[in-house]
C-alpha cells in the first residue's frame, strides 16, 4: 500500500545497527568472510600464547589473609635459609607428597589370620622388594652418626609379625604367634593403634589396617629439601613411584578400561581389598582423569551441533552457530592473556565452553527464529531487506539484554578474594561479551547467505538435486536434503534458480513494507556477483495510525502456535495457582540455602567406586581407624623473626605472594630472651584449648590440650615426646666439653655457640630448618627461629569447628607476646603461630561461603540495574529479577542442599557462580519481548512474548541440557556436580521463565506506560525536552 501523503518526506535516519544490516544485505560474502578471517587470525594468536598454568597448589590461598601471609612467610624464609645454609644430610627429611600409604580391608572381617597376613606381606613386598627402594627411602642417621644411615623403618603391621632387617630394609620370616603380635600392639596402643580400627578394643580383631612407607629429601644432586622441592618430588615419582605403581596394578589385578583408569577398581590380594595412595600419584591420576573427562566435551559439542541442525534445518546455520561458540573462546583468551596480562588459566576455565554452548545456541535460535517469524508479521512484507533489518534489530536487542546481564553476573565474581574464582569470572565475562559481538556481526550476513546463496549452491553442486524436479520433490524423495536448505527463499532479490514470478514487485513501483519502503525499480542482479546485490532505498516512516505489526498466526510454526494459543490460555487460567507455587518454591529454597556450611570432612573429588574415594573416606577423621599418635594432624609452627609478606605480588600469579619480610627488631641473644623462648617450649606442652574448641579432642585420656602427646603415664614437661631445638641446645651445652651450665648464655657467646650446635649432625637432622642462622658479610645473623608441634586437631574440618582451635593457639601466643612486652623483651614479643595449610584452607572455605553469598547479592543488584536500563520499565524489571531469584533459590536450596545434600565446598561454590549466569537468560528474553510488544495490555504483551521467544527459549534449554548430558559420564565428581548444576538450572530456569514469569506478568505486569521510567520522570517534571535544555545550559 502507498504511504499516506502526510507521511511522505518524514524520513528518519537509520541507526548504526540498521545500517550494518543493510551492509550485510548488500555484501554478505564480504562481511561474512571478513569476520571469519578475523576470528581465525585471533585463533592463531591465541595458539601462540595459550598454555595451562602449572601451579604448586597455592592458587586457592587468599593472598591478603593473615594466616596465608604467615604460611607464605615461613615458606619464603625456609627457601632463603635453604639457599644460604650448609649441606642438609641426604634424604634426611620426610617428603609427605611421596609417602606411600596402604589400606587393607579383610573381606572376612579380621586381618589377624595367617592367610591375610601373608597377603599383606606380599602386597607390601612389591614396594620394599623393589631393588631401587633403598635409593629413595628416607634415611635414619641416628642422633650423632651420619656415616652409615639406614632406611627409616616403615610404619607397618608387619613390624609386629615379621623380622625386619635394617641393613637391607626388607622383612624376613614370621616371628611369634598372632597372639604375641596382638599383645605387643595392645601394650602401646597410642603408637600401634594406627594399624587397627575401632572394633579392635574388646574383640582383638580388626577389619582394616594401614601402612606407610617414607621417602626422603633432598635427593641426589640437591643440598637442601627446599631447593626446587617440586623437581625433587617429581624425581622420586618418575624414577621410582611410577614403576611401583605399575607393579602394584599388575599384582592387584587393577586394569584400565575405556574412559576408566586402573584406580577405578579396588585391588585384590587373596582375601584382602587393597588401596595404595600417595599425593604425587594422586596428582598424576587427577591429570589423567581430567584429560579423559574432557573427551566427553567433544561429544557434547557434536550433540549440540546435531540438535541445532534439526532445529534450524540447515547444515550451514548449525555450523555457523558452533563456529561462533568456538571462535569466541580464543578471541576472549587473546584479550584475557595479551591485553589484560592475566597468565593464570586452569582446567576450571575450560568449563566456559559448556556455558558458551548453551548461550551461543540460544543466541543463534533467537536470530533465526526472529527471521522465520518475520515473514508472518503483517506489514514487514516479503522483502529480505526489510526482514533482515527487522530481525537484526529485534534479535540484537534480545541477545544484548541477556548477554550483558550474564557478563555482569560473571564480572561480579571479580570481587572474590579467591584468585581462581576471580580470573574465571573475568574470562567467562569476556567470552560471553565476544560471543555476543560475534553473533550480532556474523548472523545477519549468515542469514543472507542461507536465504539465497545456500539453495543456489546446493542446486548447482549437489548430485542429489539432479534427480529431483524441484525443491519440494527433492525434500520428499531425500529427506536429508532439507538440512542443506534446498528450498530457495522466495523473498530473496537474487534470481538464484529459476525466477519466481511473484518474487519482485512490478518495475518502477513502490511497495510499502511495514515501516520500510523498498524501491525495486530497475534492479537487475547477477547471481554470481554479489556487488550487484544492491541495497534498495530504505526509509523509515511513521503512519498516522501507528499501525501495529500483527502476526499471521496461521503461518506460524506448530510450537509457536502452541505458545500463542493453548499454552497461553493455560497460563491465563492458572496464573494465581502458578504464582502461589512460585512463592512456595522460593521461600522453601531460601530456608534451605540458609543451612549451607563448608564441609567438615575432606572434600571428595572422586566417585564412590574410585579407590582414592575410599582411601579418603577411610583415612578421614570419621573413618574406621582409632586415634593414634601416628595420625596426620595439624603441625603448628611457633615463629619469631618474621613479619609477613610484602604486598608487591602479582594478583594472578598463583605462586607469587610477594617477598618475605623479616622482623628487624628480632633478637634472642639476651639472657632474658633465651629464657623466655625456653619457657614457651615448656609451657605449650601443658597448655589447654579454649572451652569452645571441641576439636581439641585428641591426646589420650586428657583431651583438650594444644599439643598431641601420650599423657597416659608420665608427667610434664613430656620433653622426650615433643622436644624443641632450644631444649636440645640446652642439653648439648650442658654435655659439651667446656662444661657450661646451659642456657641462658651471655649475649656475646650466644650466636657462636648456636652456630656450633646448628652444625652438629643431630641439629641438621632433627631441626634442619628451625634455626635461621645465616652468614651475612662474614657475620652470623639469626633471622628467625621456630618450634614445631603436632596439634590435637586433625584436619580437615569446618570453619566453625576449626576457628576455636586456631583461636586457642592464638591466645597462647598473644599471652606469651604480652609477657615479653611486660618484661621489656622487644626482640621476642612479635611471635606468631601458624597451622600452615590446616589454617589457610579453612580460611579459604570461609571465603568460598562468603563470596558465594556476596556474589549472589551483587549479581542481583547489577542485573536489576541492567534490566531497568534495557527494558526502561521498573515493574517488569522487578518481576524478572524476582523470577531469577526464584531460580537461584530453587536450584541452590531445593536442588543442591535439599535433594543432593551437598555442602558449600569448592565445587559447589564454583557451580553456584555458573548457576547465576545460566539462570537469567530465558527470563530476560521473555521480559524483553514483553516490553517490545506493541500492545498495551498485559495479556497481549504476555502472549506476544511467549509467541516470539517461547520457541527460542525451548530450543536453547534443550541445547544446554544436551551440552551437559555427557558430563554425567565423567569420573571426577566436580564434573558430575557440574552436570547436575546444568541440568537442574536449565530445567528450573525454563520452568520459572515459561510458567511462573508469564503468570506474574499476567497478574502484575505493567500496562500502557505504567512503570516506564520516562513516564515516571515526566510526572516529576523531568521530560526529555527539559533534560535536553539542562544539557544545553
Buried (B, 14 or more C-beta within 10 A) or exposed (E): EEBBEEBEEEEEEBEEBBBBBBBBBBBBBBBBEEBBEBBEEBBEBBEEBBEEBEBEEBBBBBBEBBBBBBBBBBBBBBBBBBEBBEEBBBBBBBBBBBBBBBBBBBEEEBBBBEEBBBBBBBBBBBBBBBEEBBBBBBBBBEEEEBEEBBBBBBBBBBBBBBEBEEEEBBBEEBEEEBEEBBEEBBEEBBBBBBBBBBBBEEEBBBBBBBBBBBBBBBBEEBEBBBBBBBEBBBBBBEBBBBEBBEBBBEBBEBEBEEBBBBBBBBBBBBBBBBBBBBBBBBBBBBEBBBEBBBEBBEBBBEBBBEBBBEBBBBBBBBBBBBBBBBBBBBBBBBBBBEEBEBBBBBBBBBBBBBBBBBBBBBBBBBBBBBBBBBBBBEBBBBBBBBBBBBBBBBBBBBBBBBBBBBBBBBBBBBEBBBBBBBBBBBBBBBBBBBBBBBBBBBBBBBBBBBBBBBBBBBBEEBEBBEEBEBBEEBBEEBEEBBBBBBBBBEBBBBBBBEEBEEBBBEEEEBBBBBBBBBBBEEBEBEBEEBEBBBEBEBBBBEBEEEEEEEBEEEBBEEBBBBBBBEBBEEBBEBBEEBBEBBEEBBEBBBBBBEEBBBBBBBBBBBBEEBBBBBBBBBBBBEBBBBBBBBBBBBBBBBBBBBBBBBEEBBEBBBBBBBBBBBBEEBBBBBEBBBBBBBEBBBBBBBBBBBEEBBBBBBBBEEBBBBBBBBBEEEEEBBBEBBBBBBBBBBBBBEEEEEEBEBBBBEBEEBBEBBBBBBEBBBBBBBBBBBBBBBEEEEEBEBBBBBBBBBBBBBBBBBBEBBBBBBBBBBBBBBEBBEBBEEBEBBBBBBBBBBBBBBBBBBBBBBBBBBBBBBBBEBBBEBBBBBBBEBBBBBBBBBBBBBBBBBBBBBBBBBBBBBEBEBBBBBBBBBBBBBBBBBBBBBBBBBBBBBBBBEBEEBBBBBBBBBBBBBBBBBBBBBBBBBBBBBBBEBBBBBBBBBBBBBBBBBBBBBBBBBBBBBBBBBBBBBBEBBBBBEBBBBEEEEEEEEEEEEEEE
